[in-house]
Amino acid sequence: MEFQQETSIEQHLIHYKEGLGNYQKSMPELVSAFNHFTEAAFSEGEIPQKYKQLMALCISIYSQNEHCMIYHTKGCLDQGCSEQEIMESIGVAAAIGGGAVMSQAATVVRDSIEQLKQQRH
């Protein structure tokens, strides 16, 4: 069964950004600090950004965080990850997280890849 909710993958990304923007109105210092922290965490270093996105995707799947799954699937594709690299990384996450990881990978991540690839063409 294909992941088909009322919103597209792109709408999920917009919803997340809008939600974060609304939260920032209430907690500007906290959101600013969070943004600076994540920018530093994902910056190029000894570990390339590509691999950081793959790690983040796997952690997102393991923790069942749908918005982050979509966001980091996009991050993986933006950093040049192949579909095969994403699928192999999910295999590692599944070895740790079992069925929950496989169900999310087979639905949310798979559909995110397909929709995001279509937007690029």
Secondary structure, DSSP 4 states (H G I P E B T S, - for coil): -----SS-HHHHHHHHHHHHHHHHHH-HHHHHHHHHHHHHHTSSSSS-HHHHHHHHHHHHHHTT-HHHHHHHHHHHHHTT--HHHHHHHHHHHHHHHTHHHHHHIIIIIHHHHHHHHHHH-
